[in-house]
Amino acid sequence: MREEPLIRWDWIGRNWPGIQALLEDHVVMALVPVVVGLLIALPLGLAGVRWRRLYQPTVGAVNVIYSLPSLAVFIVLIPVTGLATRTTVMVPLTFYAMAVLIPAVVDGLTSVPDHVRQSAVAMGFTPLRRLLRVELPIAVPVVLAGLRVAAVSSISLVSVGALVGRGGLGYLFIDGWQRQFYTPIIVGIVLVVILAGIVDALLVLAQRLLTPWARARGTS
């Protein structure tokens, strides 16, 4: 009896268009929630820094959602958002991203030294200009560190959506397991790891481009 190889390269070649479609679906479902989560986390983080009483209740509410098992949240959303839809997967991932990004925004803004803020005020900066030109640039490394965690986590969690009919590359895991055929599983794992590595590297590059003073200090 001929032993089945671990990877069937001919299967990958025949099914590559379908794999590529799953990869594209995976990218959309993983990264859109992170972007939306960041857009929501920025004003909530700013409000948490300005009005500290709002910070703990906001983070507490988001963390309660974050503590829920992702599969359970997907299932609960099915009657509202439908079975096997992107929305069913993306809504929980947005909350998971917010749970990481809100503390990152708050920590980043609170890391700005007081004397820097005072210098900006002395130079006549308005609150908005001080935020955009001074505080946010200094907070960038901390915020992007949270963004890296949120993005990599989201890329991984999308796969769980395959259990409710929409999980991008996670479909390869389910398909391979049901057929006891390991090639789809290996392909899915490799592509998820590569995707996470690429996104993480792009965010590191973005941090270097957005903080040129850190590069100059490191070089000196």
Solvent accessible surface area in square Angstrom, and as a share of the most:
residue,aa,sasa,rsa
1,M,245,1.09
2,R,224,0.82
3,E,152,0.68
4,E,98,0.44
5,P,67,0.42
6,L,121,0.60
7,I,48,0.25
8,R,75,0.27
9,W,183,0.64
10,D,68,0.35
11,W,26,0.09
12,I,29,0.15
13,G,53,0.51
14,R,152,0.56
15,N,52,0.26
16,W,105,0.37
17,P,93,0.59
18,G,42,0.41
19,I,3,0.01
20,Q,81,0.36
21,A,57,0.44
22,L,40,0.20
23,L,41,0.20
24,E,100,0.45
25,D,15,0.08
26,H,0,0.00
27,V,45,0.26
28,V,51,0.29
29,M,0,0.00
30,A,0,0.00
31,L,49,0.24
32,V,57,0.33
33,P,1,0.01
34,V,7,0.04
35,V,85,0.49
36,V,58,0.33
37,G,0,0.00
38,L,38,0.19
39,L,114,0.57
40,I,66,0.33
41,A,0,0.00
42,L,50,0.25
43,P,75,0.47
44,L,64,0.32
45,G,0,0.00
46,L,55,0.27
47,A,23,0.18
48,G,1,0.01
49,V,41,0.24
50,R,158,0.58
51,W,142,0.50
52,R,128,0.47
53,R,221,0.81
54,L,92,0.46
55,Y,27,0.10
56,Q,123,0.55
57,P,87,0.55
58,T,36,0.21
59,V,16,0.09
60,G,32,0.31
61,A,59,0.46
62,V,10,0.06
63,N,67,0.34
64,V,95,0.55
65,I,47,0.24
66,Y,100,0.38
67,S,85,0.55
68,L,85,0.42
69,P,89,0.56
70,S,17,0.11
71,L,60,0.30
72,A,46,0.36
73,V,20,0.12
74,F,0,0.00
75,I,92,0.46
76,V,109,0.62
77,L,31,0.15
78,I,43,0.22
79,P,116,0.73
80,V,122,0.70
81,T,35,0.21
82,G,25,0.24
83,L,115,0.57
84,A,40,0.31
85,T,43,0.25
86,R,91,0.33
87,T,67,0.39
88,T,1,0.00
89,V,0,0.00
90,M,35,0.15
91,V,51,0.29
92,P,1,0.01
93,L,1,0.01
94,T,18,0.11
95,F,70,0.29
96,Y,14,0.05
97,A,3,0.03
98,M,13,0.06
99,A,10,0.07
100,V,32,0.19
101,L,0,0.00
102,I,2,0.01
103,P,32,0.20
104,A,10,0.08
105,V,0,0.00
106,V,3,0.02
107,D,75,0.39
108,G,0,0.00
109,L,3,0.02
110,T,67,0.39
111,S,60,0.38
112,V,3,0.02
113,P,53,0.33
114,D,98,0.51
115,H,123,0.55
116,V,37,0.21
117,R,50,0.18
118,Q,120,0.53
119,S,57,0.37
120,A,4,0.03
121,V,84,0.48
122,A,90,0.70
123,M,141,0.63
124,G,56,0.54
125,F,29,0.12
126,T,79,0.46
127,P,86,0.54
128,L,118,0.59
129,R,109,0.40
130,R,47,0.17
131,L,28,0.14
132,L,97,0.48
133,R,151,0.55
134,V,23,0.13
135,E,15,0.07
136,L,44,0.22
137,P,34,0.21
138,I,58,0.29
139,A,0,0.00
140,V,26,0.15
141,P,46,0.29
142,V,54,0.31
143,V,16,0.09
144,L,14,0.07
145,A,50,0.38
146,G,8,0.07
147,L,18,0.09
148,R,78,0.29
149,V,86,0.49
150,A,3,0.03
151,A,2,0.01
152,V,58,0.33
153,S,39,0.25
154,S,4,0.03
155,I,1,0.00
156,S,63,0.41
157,L,48,0.24
158,V,0,0.00
159,S,17,0.11
160,V,43,0.25
161,G,0,0.00
162,A,16,0.13
163,L,103,0.51
164,V,9,0.05
165,G,49,0.47
166,R,74,0.27
167,G,3,0.03
168,G,2,0.02
169,L,0,0.00
170,G,0,0.00
171,Y,118,0.45
172,L,5,0.03
173,F,53,0.22
174,I,50,0.25
175,D,25,0.13
176,G,0,0.00
177,W,173,0.61
178,Q,134,0.60
179,R,126,0.46
180,Q,109,0.48
181,F,29,0.12
182,Y,113,0.43
183,T,1,0.00
184,P,0,0.00
185,I,32,0.16
186,I,41,0.21
187,V,14,0.08
188,G,0,0.00
189,I,88,0.45
190,V,71,0.41
191,L,25,0.12
192,V,22,0.12
193,V,96,0.55
194,I,88,0.45
195,L,18,0.09
196,A,17,0.14
197,G,40,0.38
198,I,92,0.47
199,V,15,0.09
200,D,34,0.18
201,A,58,0.45
202,L,104,0.52
203,L,27,0.13
204,V,42,0.24
205,L,93,0.46
206,A,31,0.24
207,Q,49,0.22
208,R,142,0.52
209,L,118,0.59
210,L,100,0.50
211,T,3,0.02
212,P,63,0.39
213,W,107,0.38
214,A,39,0.30
215,R,109,0.40
216,A,64,0.50
217,R,159,0.58
218,G,67,0.64
219,T,122,0.71
220,S,125,0.81
